[in-house]
């Protein structure tokens, strides 16, 4: 099975929106699509949050001034 990516989750969200906007789904189908859409949204938001943290990390200098530094990636546990 292929690894889920941000791009594939976003494409699935776009499909869900199109289907729901069509007005052709039953209530049960619409609720299932909504649940899937919420899960895909959470997945995308988690990736965006992690990516933002990887790019920059706000810190303070010894004088208290804000300083942007590159975020050091965490090493996964073995």
C-alpha positions as CSV (number, residue, x, y, z in Angstrom):
1,X,0.0,0.0,0.0
2,X,1.4,3.4,-0.9
3,X,2.2,5.8,1.9
4,X,-0.4,8.6,2.3
5,X,1.0,12.0,1.4
6,X,-0.2,15.5,2.0
7,X,-0.9,15.8,-1.8
8,X,-3.0,12.6,-1.9
9,X,-5.0,13.7,1.2
10,X,-5.6,17.1,-0.3
11,X,-6.8,15.6,-3.6
12,X,-9.2,13.3,-1.7
13,X,-10.5,16.4,0.2
14,X,-11.1,18.2,-3.1
15,X,-13.0,15.1,-4.4
16,X,-15.1,15.0,-1.3
17,X,-16.1,18.7,-1.5
18,X,-17.1,18.2,-5.2
19,X,-19.2,15.2,-4.3
20,X,-20.9,16.9,-1.4
21,X,-21.6,20.1,-3.4
22,X,-23.2,18.0,-6.1
23,X,-26.2,17.4,-3.9
24,X,-26.5,13.9,-5.3
25,X,-25.4,12.0,-2.1
26,X,-27.8,10.5,0.4
27,X,-27.6,11.8,4.0
28,X,-25.8,8.6,5.0
29,X,-23.3,9.0,2.2
30,X,-22.8,12.7,3.0
31,X,-22.1,11.9,6.7
32,X,-19.5,9.2,5.7
33,X,-17.8,11.7,3.3
34,X,-17.9,14.4,6.0
35,X,-16.2,12.0,8.5
36,X,-13.5,11.1,5.9
37,X,-13.0,14.8,5.1
38,X,-12.5,15.6,8.8
39,X,-9.9,12.8,9.0
40,X,-8.1,14.0,5.9
41,X,-8.2,17.6,7.2
42,X,-6.6,16.6,10.5
43,X,-3.9,14.6,8.6
44,X,-3.1,17.7,6.4
45,X,-3.0,20.1,9.4
46,X,-0.7,17.8,11.3
47,X,1.7,17.7,8.4
48,X,1.6,21.4,7.9
49,X,2.3,21.9,11.7
50,X,5.2,19.6,11.6
51,X,6.6,21.1,8.5
52,X,6.4,24.6,10.0
53,X,8.3,23.5,13.0
54,X,11.0,21.9,10.9
55,X,11.5,25.1,8.9
56,X,11.9,27.6,11.7
57,X,11.8,27.6,15.4
58,X,11.4,30.8,17.3
59,X,13.8,31.4,20.2
60,X,15.2,34.3,22.2
61,X,18.7,35.7,22.3
62,X,20.5,36.4,25.6
63,X,19.0,39.9,25.4
64,X,15.5,38.6,25.0
65,X,15.2,39.5,21.3
66,X,13.3,37.1,19.0
67,X,15.6,35.0,16.9
68,X,14.7,32.5,14.1
69,X,16.8,29.4,14.0
70,X,16.5,26.2,11.9
71,X,14.5,23.5,13.7
72,X,16.5,20.4,14.4
73,X,14.6,17.4,13.3
74,X,13.8,14.9,16.0
75,X,15.3,11.4,15.5
76,X,12.6,8.7,15.6
77,X,13.0,6.1,18.4
78,X,14.4,2.8,17.3
